């Protein structure tokens, strides 16, 4: 059968994390690995080039892809990497040594390497993406696992692509969207992600600095969809109805990571791992078994916290929960439709801390209508909470979010996709300047971490040699961040 190479473009640590690059992550994309798994299961010769994890430039990535002589190349891109994905597609088209002969039947040339773009970015702004980047032949919209199989079969047979749901196609200077594809209801029908196709995994994969150094790490997403209404989030790709792998699937997946790759630490990157209480309890019960012992962390919403389950999670190896807190101003929280209160945040952090689980608080600076006063409220609130780690990101209006459409009403928004990163302040609300946002963000970190209590807390962690290595990475990143006169 035909060969397809799935690609994640390079996103350097500096591009992704700015001056906090030393603390950044190079973990692979589960999405690319999931697509590769379904293609391989269907019989296609399948490979992966993860340029971010391998540190490959666009030139080197294109060379690596072409050396494998694929018929199809599937490029998965975020907004910040769409230009790099397009550059790789252009290089592939220019450097292919084959001499194509155009076929009226398929719309492509015989022997041509067909470039397919997918991911959250093209799902949000499909026509604009294909118009700007002519070297993408077509795009996959939304969840891609079922679509890619139908698409490849259709391309191989020369059938009409308009019959495949979930695509955007070129029609001369126009674009045609095919019928939307329904979301996958039973995620357990998907095979395990094809991590074995990643070159150098897991040794080339590095988690963020605040994670415990307990062996190889694995990044896992066990659910899709989000019921939240936050104005800064894009929910087009996976929808607003939450679906999840069963507890048995998750436990078998964890067992596979442990046995096949020696993974000792798992980061569950679901938007809200706490959303399905019975499933959470079943997963924890399974992880309590001696053979399943491992350290793990997750993300959660503060309005889904339960003291009993937190204690169960801690017993099952959970060492950390990250909460999206966003602001210490209730007015701001209401404006961005976070649908939580300051008291709910206080209670969730207290319960998590009391259960013996470390707490990461994620905040954002530069919200619409943000002022120096609301920033100070956030600083005071963060210092009040029993947080172990503090993360402050810049508000970023991503394509597909409500804020992407309304940002210009609230401030200055640089819409260059290459700069849409939560570490680079592309949006500045009225009444503030970009330099002020940068200075306030540095102040936030200083006010939180440069306290005797916090310094002592993190120095105690250095008594554990494994935690000490992570501490050095994080401290180095913060020092670099503070000492540079100007940030990006």
C-alpha positions, 0 to 999 in steps of 0.5 A: 500500500501507499506510504505516508509520512506524518510530520510535526514541524519544528517549534524551537524552545525559544519560539515556544517559551521565550526567555523561559526556554530552558524550562521548556518541553520537547515532548512529542505530539500525541495527535500525530502519533494517533494518526500514524497509528490508524494509518498503520493499522489500516495497512499503509506504510507509515512513518513519523518525522517529529521535527520539534522533538528531533530538533530538525530545521525545515530544510532537514525535515524536508530532506528526512521526509523525501528520503523516505519516498512517501506518496503522501505527507500529512503535516499537523500544525498549530497556529505558531507552526503553520508557516513552518509546515508551509515551508516544509510543504514548499520544499517537498514540492520543489525538491521532489525528483519525480516527473509528475503527469497531471491526471484529470481524474484525481486532480493531482499529478501521477507520482506527485507527493501530496501534501495534507495539512491538518490540526487546530489551526487549519480547522479554525481558518481553513480558507485563509490558510490554503489561500496563503499557502499554495503548497498545501494540496488540501486540508483535514478539518477537525478530528483526523483519524477517520478522515485520513483513512477515507482520504487515503483510500479515495486518493489511491483509487482516484475517487471523488474527494468530495465524498470524503467528510471533513475536508477543504479542497481547492477548486481553482481559485475557490475552496470547497468544504465537504460535509462536516465529519461527526466526532468520534463517539467511542475513543476506545476504537482508536489504537494506541498512539504510534510512539514506537515510530518516533525517532529517539523516543523517549530519550529525546523527549523532555518534560517541563522543568517543574516535573519530577525527574523519575525516568522517561516521561509520557504525555497522554491525552485521554479525552476530547472536547470541552464544555467551557465557554472561555472567550480565549479558547478554540473548541472547533477541532474537538467540540463542546461535548466531552468524550473519554477513553474508558478507564481500562483503555487508559490503564492498558495505555499506561502499562504499555508506556511503562513496559515498552518505553520505561516511562515512569512519569505520565502527564495527563494533558486532558483539558480537565482530567477530573471531569469524569469522576467514576472513570477517575476513580477506576483509573486510580484504583488500577494505578494503586496496583504495585505493577502499575506504580508510577508518578503522574500529573494532570490538569483540572478545573477548580469547580470539579474538585472533591476531597475524597477523590483527591486523596485517592489520586494522591495514593495512586501516584498523583503528585501534581494538579495544574489549575487554570486560574487566569486572574485574581479579579472576579470581574475579569473572570466573569468577562472571559466567561471562566465560570468560576469564583475566587472562593472556588479557586481558594477551596480547590487549592486548599483541598489539593494542598491538604491531600498532599498534591502539589498545585500549579496555578496558571494565570494570564496577563493582558486580558481585555479591560486589564488594568494595573489594578487588576494585575495587582489583584492577581499578584496578591491573589496568587501570593495568598494561595498555597501554590507550589508553582506559578505560571503567568502567560500572555493572553493570546487570541487564537484563531477559532476563539471568540477573542480572535474576532473581538480582540481589536475592540479591546486593544492592539492585536498583532495577527501575524500567526508566527507570533501567536504564542502565550509567551510573546504578548501579541495582544495588548489591551487598551490602557497598557503598553507591551513593555508594561505587560512584559514588566508586569509579568516579570514582577508577577514571577518575582513577587511570587517566587522571591519570598523566603517561604517559596525559596525554602520550599523549593530548596527542600526539594533539592534534597531529592537529587532527582528533583534537584535537576529539575529545580536547576532547570527551572531556576536557570530559566527564571534567572534568565527571564528576570535578568534580561532587560527586554523580553519578547 
